[in-house]
Amino acid sequence: MTYSTSLKRKILEYLKSRNDFVNGGELEEYAISLGFKASNCDRRVRELAKSGLLESRKNGVSKDWRYLVPKPRSEEEKEAERQRILQFSIGG
């Protein structure tokens, strides 16, 4: 198993490609298919949400998640967003 690309980055890429809410259980299955533990996926998703890259909605007893499309207003904010994403891309 290779960890050359962080689980956070893989989750972000997956959610960006789906362009809609994805159930947490589906994200766990995706992580397991990549060789990660479901608990690791849950932790990484919460970290991404806390950093403002994901949003969630309640779905019964579980949560659905989606990539939160950034809406920067200035060049400084755009650069800050790129740096935040880069932080997770290189092993955050």
Backbone torsions as a table, in degrees:
resi	resn	phi	psi	omega
1	MET	NA	139.3	-179.4
2	THR	-114.5	139.3	177.7
3	TYR	-110.3	29.0	-175.9
4	SER	-63.3	-30.8	174.8
5	THR	-113.8	127.0	-174.7
6	SER	-64.6	153.5	177.2
7	LEU	-61.4	-37.5	178.0
8	LYS	-58.3	-45.6	-179.2
9	ARG	-64.5	-41.6	179.2
10	LYS	-63.1	-39.9	177.7
11	ILE	-63.5	-46.0	178.3
12	LEU	-59.1	-46.1	179.9
13	GLU	-61.5	-43.1	-179.6
14	TYR	-62.3	-47.1	-178.6
15	LEU	-68.8	-36.0	176.0
16	LYS	-62.3	-41.9	-178.1
17	SER	-68.4	-28.9	-179.9
18	ARG	-80.0	-32.0	176.0
19	ASN	55.8	31.3	178.6
20	ASP	-161.5	175.2	176.6
21	PHE	-67.8	139.8	178.2
22	VAL	-125.7	134.3	-179.6
23	ASN	-65.0	143.0	179.7
24	GLY	-57.5	-35.6	177.7
25	GLY	-63.8	-37.3	177.0
26	GLU	-66.7	-39.1	176.2
27	LEU	-63.0	-40.5	177.5
28	GLU	-61.5	-44.3	178.7
29	GLU	-61.7	-40.1	177.4
30	TYR	-60.9	-46.8	-180.0
31	ALA	-62.1	-42.7	178.9
32	ILE	-61.1	-39.9	179.5
33	SER	-64.4	-21.7	177.8
34	LEU	-91.5	-3.4	178.7
35	GLY	97.2	10.3	178.8
36	PHE	-100.4	160.0	176.0
37	LYS	-81.3	149.8	178.7
38	ALA	-60.7	-38.0	179.8
39	SER	-64.6	-34.0	176.4
40	ASN	-64.7	-42.9	178.0
41	CYS	-59.9	-48.1	-179.7
42	ASP	-57.0	-44.7	-179.1
43	ARG	-64.0	-45.6	-179.6
44	ARG	-65.1	-38.3	178.3
45	VAL	-63.6	-44.2	178.2
46	ARG	-62.4	-39.7	178.0
47	GLU	-63.8	-42.2	178.1
48	LEU	-64.4	-38.4	178.0
49	ALA	-66.8	-41.8	179.7
50	LYS	-63.0	-33.2	180.0
51	SER	-80.5	-5.4	176.7
52	GLY	91.3	10.5	-179.4
53	LEU	-91.4	-18.8	179.4
54	LEU	-127.9	154.5	170.6
55	GLU	-125.7	158.5	-177.8
56	SER	-130.3	162.4	170.2
57	ARG	-141.6	147.8	179.7
58	LYS	-74.2	136.9	178.4
59	ASN	-135.6	84.5	-175.1
60	GLY	68.0	-121.4	179.7
61	VAL	-94.7	0.1	179.9
62	SER	-119.3	-177.5	178.6
63	LYS	-123.5	148.5	170.7
64	ASP	-107.0	148.2	-176.5
65	TRP	-129.4	149.5	171.2
66	ARG	-149.1	157.3	177.8
67	TYR	-68.3	131.5	179.1
68	LEU	-92.4	107.3	-177.7
69	VAL	-65.3	119.3	-178.4
70	PRO	-69.9	146.0	178.3
71	LYS	-126.1	70.1	-178.4
72	PRO	-67.0	147.2	-177.5
73	ARG	-103.9	-18.6	-178.3
74	SER	-138.8	168.2	177.7
75	GLU	-61.9	-36.4	178.9
76	GLU	-64.0	-41.3	178.5
77	GLU	-68.7	-37.1	176.8
78	LYS	-62.0	-44.2	179.2
79	GLU	-64.8	-40.1	177.8
80	ALA	-61.7	-40.3	178.6
81	GLU	-65.2	-43.4	178.2
82	ARG	-61.3	-41.8	179.7
83	GLN	-66.0	-39.0	179.3
84	ARG	-64.3	-43.9	178.5
85	ILE	-66.0	-42.1	178.6
86	LEU	-60.2	-38.3	178.7
87	GLN	-55.7	-42.5	-179.3
88	PHE	-78.2	-24.7	-178.9
89	SER	-72.6	-28.7	-174.6
90	ILE	-103.4	20.3	171.3
91	GLY	119.0	13.1	-180.0
92	GLY	-66.2	NA	NA
